[in-house]
Amino acid sequence: MSLSFREPFKSGREALLSLGLMYSTGRSVEPNLVEAHKWFNIAALRGCADAIGLRGEIAREMSRADIADAQRRARDWLATH
């Protein structure tokens, strides 16, 4: 059985949460709240309760336009994965 790169993301709530944390804190990447919100949103949709709270926390620091951008990015990612 061969696993593609995308396979862990189908159910890997912890991996998705970790991506959100990386972007929200700037750990190993430039801080980017839009990307953080995107990953927290995807993790939340996969059932990660922690991601719901973290998404709400960073949303308070974001503009409506940035939140809309993050939601669009999440939808785009979900449509292709």
Buried (B, 14 or more C-beta within 10 A) or exposed (E): EEEEEEEEBEEBBBEBBBBBBBBBEEEEEEEBBBBBBBBBBBBBBBEBEBBBEBBEEBBEEBEEEBBEBBBEBBEEBEEEE
